[in-house]
Amino acid sequence: MALVPKDFVNYKSTPVFSRDNVPKMLLHMHNTKAGVYGQIQVLTGSLKFYGFTGSRGELDKEIIIRAGETAISHPEYWHKVELLTEDTQFRLHFYAHKDSAIVAQQQSERSE
């Protein structure tokens, strides 16, 4: 998987997810917003990342991400995850261009 472009900044991160609290939508096909890269950070255990060619596309890639590793999902890329171990914990970090409206909006919400 690719790297987040250098002129993109982290504008939001999720809480830590495990089998007990993982949002169901992450376990089913979904995509990131236009202009947004998602980074999966596995803290313990491992998970499998499935990438697809489109919303009804064929499987494009399968990547196992282990504790201490990260992977990147490109903007508007269809994907899902599968927790592979009972102790899997992970979080998501979202990145957008430093001058984008989504970053400005997030900064505005933080200052309110």
NORDAFEN-V766641 format. One record per residue. N is the residue number from 0. RES is the residue in one small letter. SS is DSSP state (a for helix, b for strand, c for the rest). OMEGA is omega in radians with two decimals (999 if undefined). Layout:
BEGIN
n & res & ss & omega
N & RES & SS & OMEGA
N & RES & SS & OMEGA
END
This chain:
BEGIN
n & res & ss & omega
0 & m & c & -3.02
1 & a & c & 3.05
2 & l & c & 3.03
3 & v & c & 3.12
4 & p & c & -3.06
5 & k & c & -3.12
6 & d & c & 3.05
7 & f & b & -3.12
8 & v & b & 3.07
9 & n & b & 3.14
10 & y & b & -3.13
11 & k & b & 3.04
12 & s & b & -3.14
13 & t & c & 2.92
14 & p & c & 3.06
15 & v & c & 3.11
16 & f & b & 3.07
17 & s & c & 3.10
18 & r & c & -3.07
19 & d & c & -3.03
20 & n & c & -3.13
21 & v & c & 3.09
22 & p & c & -3.08
23 & k & a & -3.12
24 & m & a & 3.14
25 & l & a & -3.12
26 & l & a & 3.13
27 & h & c & -3.10
28 & m & c & 3.07
29 & h & b & 3.10
30 & n & b & 3.08
31 & t & c & 3.13
32 & k & c & 3.03
33 & a & c & 3.11
34 & g & c & -3.08
35 & v & b & 2.99
36 & y & b & 3.04
37 & g & b & 3.08
38 & q & b & 3.07
39 & i & b & 3.12
40 & q & b & 3.13
41 & v & b & -3.09
42 & l & b & 3.08
43 & t & b & 3.12
44 & g & c & 3.12
45 & s & b & 3.06
46 & l & b & 3.10
47 & k & b & 3.08
48 & f & b & 3.07
49 & y & b & 3.07
50 & g & b & -3.08
51 & f & b & -3.10
52 & t & c & 3.12
53 & g & c & -3.07
54 & s & c & 3.06
55 & r & c & -3.03
56 & g & c & 3.09
57 & e & c & 3.10
58 & l & b & -3.11
59 & d & b & -3.14
60 & k & b & 3.01
61 & e & b & -3.13
62 & i & b & 3.03
63 & i & b & -3.13
64 & i & b & -3.08
65 & r & b & 3.12
66 & a & c & 3.13
67 & g & c & -3.12
68 & e & c & 3.07
69 & t & b & 3.03
70 & a & b & -3.08
71 & i & b & 3.00
72 & s & b & -3.13
73 & h & c & 3.06
74 & p & c & 3.08
75 & e & c & 3.13
76 & y & c & -3.12
77 & w & b & -3.06
78 & h & b & 2.99
79 & k & b & 3.10
80 & v & b & 3.06
81 & e & b & 3.09
82 & l & b & -3.03
83 & l & c & -3.12
84 & t & c & -3.14
85 & e & c & -3.06
86 & d & c & -3.10
87 & t & c & 3.01
88 & q & b & -3.13
89 & f & b & 3.04
90 & r & b & -3.14
91 & l & b & 3.06
92 & h & b & -3.11
93 & f & b & -3.07
94 & y & b & 3.06
95 & a & b & -3.14
96 & h & b & -3.05
97 & k & c & -3.13
98 & d & c & -3.07
99 & s & c & 3.12
100 & a & a & -3.11
101 & i & a & 3.09
102 & v & a & 3.10
103 & a & a & 3.14
104 & q & a & -3.14
105 & q & a & 3.13
106 & q & a & 3.11
107 & s & a & 3.14
108 & e & a & 3.13
109 & r & a & -3.08
110 & s & a & -3.13
111 & e & c & 999
END
